Amino acid sequence: MKRSLLDILACPICKGDLDLIVEEEGDEEILAGKLICKKCSVEYLIEEGIPNMLPPELR
Protein backbone atom coordinates (compact mmCIF):
# COMPACT_ATOMS: atom_id res chain seq x y z
CA MET A 1 0.00 0.00 0.00
CA LYS A 2 1.35 3.41 -0.88
CA ARG A 3 1.25 6.13 1.78
CA SER A 4 -0.60 8.43 -0.64
CA LEU A 5 -3.66 6.12 -0.41
CA LEU A 6 -4.15 7.22 3.19
CA ASP A 7 -5.47 10.55 1.85
CA ILE A 8 -8.39 8.85 0.08
CA LEU A 9 -9.14 5.87 2.34
CA ALA A 10 -11.88 6.11 4.97
CA CYS A 11 -13.44 3.67 7.42
CA PRO A 12 -16.12 1.67 5.52
CA ILE A 13 -18.27 1.56 8.66
CA CYS A 14 -18.42 5.19 9.81
CA LYS A 15 -16.47 7.02 7.05
CA GLY A 16 -13.99 8.28 9.68
CA ASP A 17 -10.32 9.12 9.11
CA LEU A 18 -7.73 6.39 9.57
CA ASP A 19 -4.45 6.32 11.51
CA LEU A 20 -1.60 4.28 10.06
CA ILE A 21 0.68 1.99 12.09
CA VAL A 22 3.55 0.59 10.02
CA GLU A 23 5.11 -2.75 10.94
CA GLU A 24 7.09 -3.36 7.73
CA GLU A 25 7.90 -0.98 4.92
CA GLY A 26 9.61 -1.57 1.58
CA ASP A 27 11.17 1.00 -0.76
CA GLU A 28 7.91 2.64 -1.80
CA GLU A 29 5.18 0.62 -0.07
CA ILE A 30 3.87 -0.32 3.34
CA LEU A 31 4.02 -4.11 3.38
CA ALA A 32 2.55 -4.81 6.82
CA GLY A 33 0.74 -2.83 9.47
CA LYS A 34 -2.75 -1.64 10.24
CA LEU A 35 -5.18 1.19 9.73
CA ILE A 36 -7.19 2.24 12.77
CA CYS A 37 -10.36 4.32 12.56
CA LYS A 38 -10.16 7.48 14.68
CA LYS A 39 -13.95 7.45 15.32
CA CYS A 40 -15.00 3.84 15.88
CA SER A 41 -11.56 2.27 16.62
CA VAL A 42 -11.99 -0.62 14.16
CA GLU A 43 -8.66 -2.02 12.89
CA TYR A 44 -7.94 -2.98 9.28
CA LEU A 45 -4.83 -5.07 8.68
CA ILE A 46 -2.34 -4.45 5.89
CA GLU A 47 -0.82 -7.74 4.72
CA GLU A 48 1.58 -8.15 1.79
CA GLY A 49 0.94 -4.50 0.89
CA ILE A 50 -2.85 -4.90 0.66
CA PRO A 51 -5.22 -3.26 3.17
CA ASN A 52 -8.20 -5.46 4.11
CA MET A 53 -10.98 -2.87 4.30
CA LEU A 54 -13.84 -5.32 4.87
CA PRO A 55 -15.93 -4.69 7.98
CA PRO A 56 -15.11 -7.18 10.77
CA GLU A 57 -18.30 -9.22 10.30
CA LEU A 58 -17.40 -9.88 6.62
CA ARG A 59 -13.75 -10.94 7.07
KELUM-568440 format. One record per atom (N, C-alpha, C): residue number from 1; x, z, y. Coordinates in steps of 0.05 Angstrom, whole numbers, plus 5000, padded with zeros to 4 digits. Example, Ala and Ser with C-alpha at 12.3 -4.5 7.8 and 13.67 -1.06 7.14 Angstrom:
2
{k = 1 | east = 5264 | up = 5156 | north = 4886}
{k = 1 | east = 5246 | up = 5156 | north = 4910}
{k = 1 | east = 5264 | up = 5156 | north = 4934}
{k = 2 | east = 5257 | up = 5142 | north = 4955}
{k = 2 | east = 5273 | up = 5143 | north = 4979}
{k = 2 | east = 5258 | up = 5157 | north = 5001}
END
This chain:
59
{k = 1 | east = 5017 | up = 5000 | north = 4977}
{k = 1 | east = 5000 | up = 5000 | north = 5000}
{k = 1 | east = 5018 | up = 5000 | north = 5025}
{k = 2 | east = 5012 | up = 4983 | north = 5043}
{k = 2 | east = 5027 | up = 4982 | north = 5068}
{k = 2 | east = 5016 | up = 5003 | north = 5088}
{k = 3 | east = 5033 | up = 5015 | north = 5103}
{k = 3 | east = 5025 | up = 5036 | north = 5123}
{k = 3 | east = 5005 | up = 5025 | north = 5143}
{k = 4 | east = 5006 | up = 4999 | north = 5149}
{k = 4 | east = 4988 | up = 4987 | north = 5169}
{k = 4 | east = 4959 | up = 4988 | north = 5159}
{k = 5 | east = 4954 | up = 4990 | north = 5133}
{k = 5 | east = 4927 | up = 4992 | north = 5122}
{k = 5 | east = 4913 | up = 5018 | north = 5131}
{k = 6 | east = 4929 | up = 5038 | north = 5137}
{k = 6 | east = 4917 | up = 5064 | north = 5144}
{k = 6 | east = 4900 | up = 5061 | north = 5170}
{k = 7 | east = 4906 | up = 5042 | north = 5187}
{k = 7 | east = 4891 | up = 5037 | north = 5211}
{k = 7 | east = 4862 | up = 5027 | north = 5205}
{k = 8 | east = 4859 | up = 5013 | north = 5183}
{k = 8 | east = 4832 | up = 5002 | north = 5177}
{k = 8 | east = 4817 | up = 5016 | north = 5155}
{k = 9 | east = 4831 | up = 5032 | north = 5139}
{k = 9 | east = 4817 | up = 5047 | north = 5117}
{k = 9 | east = 4802 | up = 5071 | north = 5128}
{k = 10 | east = 4779 | up = 5076 | north = 5115}
{k = 10 | east = 4762 | up = 5099 | north = 5122}
{k = 10 | east = 4751 | up = 5111 | north = 5096}
{k = 11 | east = 4743 | up = 5135 | north = 5097}
{k = 11 | east = 4731 | up = 5148 | north = 5073}
{k = 11 | east = 4705 | up = 5134 | north = 5066}
{k = 12 | east = 4702 | up = 5125 | north = 5041}
{k = 12 | east = 4678 | up = 5110 | north = 5033}
{k = 12 | east = 4653 | up = 5129 | north = 5033}
{k = 13 | east = 4657 | up = 5155 | north = 5032}
{k = 13 | east = 4635 | up = 5173 | north = 5031}
{k = 13 | east = 4624 | up = 5179 | north = 5059}
{k = 14 | east = 4641 | up = 5188 | north = 5077}
{k = 14 | east = 4632 | up = 5196 | north = 5104}
{k = 14 | east = 4642 | up = 5179 | north = 5127}
{k = 15 | east = 4659 | up = 5159 | north = 5120}
{k = 15 | east = 4671 | up = 5141 | north = 5140}
{k = 15 | east = 4691 | up = 5155 | north = 5159}
{k = 16 | east = 4701 | up = 5178 | north = 5150}
{k = 16 | east = 4720 | up = 5194 | north = 5166}
{k = 16 | east = 4748 | up = 5182 | north = 5164}
{k = 17 | east = 4766 | up = 5190 | north = 5182}
{k = 17 | east = 4794 | up = 5182 | north = 5182}
{k = 17 | east = 4808 | up = 5195 | north = 5159}
{k = 18 | east = 4830 | up = 5182 | north = 5151}
{k = 18 | east = 4845 | up = 5191 | north = 5128}
{k = 18 | east = 4874 | up = 5200 | north = 5136}
{k = 19 | east = 4883 | up = 5222 | north = 5124}
{k = 19 | east = 4911 | up = 5230 | north = 5126}
{k = 19 | east = 4926 | up = 5220 | north = 5102}
{k = 20 | east = 4951 | up = 5212 | north = 5107}
{k = 20 | east = 4968 | up = 5201 | north = 5086}
{k = 20 | east = 4989 | up = 5221 | north = 5077}
{k = 21 | east = 4992 | up = 5226 | north = 5051}
{k = 21 | east = 5014 | up = 5242 | north = 5040}
{k = 21 | east = 5029 | up = 5223 | north = 5021}
{k = 22 | east = 5054 | up = 5219 | north = 5027}
{k = 22 | east = 5071 | up = 5200 | north = 5012}
{k = 22 | east = 5087 | up = 5216 | north = 4991}
{k = 23 | east = 5086 | up = 5207 | north = 4966}
{k = 23 | east = 5102 | up = 5219 | north = 4945}
{k = 23 | east = 5125 | up = 5201 | north = 4938}
{k = 24 | east = 5121 | up = 5174 | north = 4939}
{k = 24 | east = 5142 | up = 5155 | north = 4933}
{k = 24 | east = 5138 | up = 5130 | north = 4950}
{k = 25 | east = 5160 | up = 5121 | north = 4962}
{k = 25 | east = 5158 | up = 5098 | north = 4980}
{k = 25 | east = 5180 | up = 5078 | north = 4974}
{k = 26 | east = 5173 | up = 5053 | north = 4973}
{k = 26 | east = 5192 | up = 5032 | north = 4969}
{k = 26 | east = 5202 | up = 5021 | north = 4996}
{k = 27 | east = 5213 | up = 4997 | north = 4996}
{k = 27 | east = 5223 | up = 4985 | north = 5020}
{k = 27 | east = 5202 | up = 4981 | north = 5041}
{k = 28 | east = 5179 | up = 4970 | north = 5033}
{k = 28 | east = 5158 | up = 4964 | north = 5053}
{k = 28 | east = 5131 | up = 4975 | north = 5045}
{k = 29 | east = 5129 | up = 4989 | north = 5023}
{k = 29 | east = 5104 | up = 4999 | north = 5012}
{k = 29 | east = 5104 | up = 5028 | north = 5004}
{k = 30 | east = 5081 | up = 5040 | north = 5005}
{k = 30 | east = 5077 | up = 5067 | north = 4994}
{k = 30 | east = 5069 | up = 5062 | north = 4965}
{k = 31 | east = 5085 | up = 5072 | north = 4946}
{k = 31 | east = 5080 | up = 5068 | north = 4918}
{k = 31 | east = 5063 | up = 5090 | north = 4905}
{k = 32 | east = 5066 | up = 5114 | north = 4915}
{k = 32 | east = 5051 | up = 5136 | north = 4904}
{k = 32 | east = 5046 | up = 5157 | north = 4926}
{k = 33 | east = 5022 | up = 5169 | north = 4924}
{k = 33 | east = 5015 | up = 5189 | north = 4943}
{k = 33 | east = 4985 | up = 5193 | north = 4943}
{k = 34 | east = 4974 | up = 5202 | north = 4966}
{k = 34 | east = 4945 | up = 5205 | north = 4967}
{k = 34 | east = 4936 | up = 5203 | north = 4996}
{k = 35 | east = 4911 | up = 5195 | north = 4998}
{k = 35 | east = 4896 | up = 5195 | north = 5024}
{k = 35 | east = 4876 | up = 5217 | north = 5023}
{k = 36 | east = 4875 | up = 5233 | north = 5044}
{k = 36 | east = 4856 | up = 5255 | north = 5045}
{k = 36 | east = 4838 | up = 5252 | north = 5069}
{k = 37 | east = 4812 | up = 5254 | north = 5065}
{k = 37 | east = 4793 | up = 5251 | north = 5086}
{k = 37 | east = 4794 | up = 5276 | north = 5104}
{k = 38 | east = 4796 | up = 5271 | north = 5130}
{k = 38 | east = 4797 | up = 5294 | north = 5150}
{k = 38 | east = 4770 | up = 5308 | north = 5152}
{k = 39 | east = 4748 | up = 5294 | north = 5146}
{k = 39 | east = 4721 | up = 5306 | north = 5149}
{k = 39 | east = 4712 | up = 5321 | north = 5124}
{k = 40 | east = 4712 | up = 5306 | north = 5101}
{k = 40 | east = 4700 | up = 5318 | north = 5077}
{k = 40 | east = 4721 | up = 5326 | north = 5056}
{k = 41 | east = 4746 | up = 5323 | north = 5062}
{k = 41 | east = 4769 | up = 5332 | north = 5045}
{k = 41 | east = 4771 | up = 5320 | north = 5018}
{k = 42 | east = 4758 | up = 5297 | north = 5013}
{k = 42 | east = 4760 | up = 5283 | north = 4988}
{k = 42 | east = 4788 | up = 5269 | north = 4987}
{k = 43 | east = 4801 | up = 5270 | north = 4963}
{k = 43 | east = 4827 | up = 5258 | north = 4960}
{k = 43 | east = 4825 | up = 5232 | north = 4944}
{k = 44 | east = 4840 | up = 5212 | north = 4953}
{k = 44 | east = 4841 | up = 5186 | north = 4940}
{k = 44 | east = 4870 | up = 5180 | north = 4933}
{k = 45 | east = 4876 | up = 5177 | north = 4908}
{k = 45 | east = 4903 | up = 5174 | north = 4899}
{k = 45 | east = 4913 | up = 5145 | north = 4904}
{k = 46 | east = 4939 | up = 5144 | north = 4909}
{k = 46 | east = 4953 | up = 5118 | north = 4911}
{k = 46 | east = 4972 | up = 5117 | north = 4887}
{k = 47 | east = 4967 | up = 5097 | north = 4869}
{k = 47 | east = 4984 | up = 5094 | north = 4845}
{k = 47 | east = 4993 | up = 5066 | north = 4843}
{k = 48 | east = 5019 | up = 5062 | north = 4839}
{k = 48 | east = 5032 | up = 5036 | north = 4837}
{k = 48 | east = 5025 | up = 5019 | north = 4862}
{k = 49 | east = 5023 | up = 5032 | north = 4885}
{k = 49 | east = 5019 | up = 5018 | north = 4910}
{k = 49 | east = 4990 | up = 5011 | north = 4916}
{k = 50 | east = 4971 | up = 5020 | north = 4899}
{k = 50 | east = 4943 | up = 5013 | north = 4902}
{k = 50 | east = 4927 | up = 5039 | north = 4907}
{k = 51 | east = 4913 | up = 5040 | north = 4930}
{k = 51 | east = 4896 | up = 5063 | north = 4935}
{k = 51 | east = 4869 | up = 5061 | north = 4919}
{k = 52 | east = 4861 | up = 5082 | north = 4905}
{k = 52 | east = 4836 | up = 5082 | north = 4891}
{k = 52 | east = 4815 | up = 5094 | north = 4910}
{k = 53 | east = 4800 | up = 5077 | north = 4923}
{k = 53 | east = 4780 | up = 5086 | north = 4943}
{k = 53 | east = 4752 | up = 5090 | north = 4932}
{k = 54 | east = 4750 | up = 5092 | north = 4905}
{k = 54 | east = 4723 | up = 5097 | north = 4894}
{k = 54 | east = 4716 | up = 5126 | north = 4899}
{k = 55 | east = 4690 | up = 5132 | north = 4904}
{k = 55 | east = 4681 | up = 5160 | north = 4906}
{k = 55 | east = 4686 | up = 5174 | north = 4880}
{k = 56 | east = 4691 | up = 5200 | north = 4881}
{k = 56 | east = 4698 | up = 5215 | north = 4856}
{k = 56 | east = 4679 | up = 5211 | north = 4833}
{k = 57 | east = 4653 | up = 5209 | north = 4838}
{k = 57 | east = 4634 | up = 5206 | north = 4816}
{k = 57 | east = 4636 | up = 5179 | north = 4802}
{k = 58 | east = 4650 | up = 5159 | north = 4814}
{k = 58 | east = 4652 | up = 5132 | north = 4802}
{k = 58 | east = 4680 | up = 5127 | north = 4791}
{k = 59 | east = 4698 | up = 5146 | north = 4791}
{k = 59 | east = 4725 | up = 5141 | north = 4781}
{k = 59 | east = 4726 | up = 5143 | north = 4752}
END
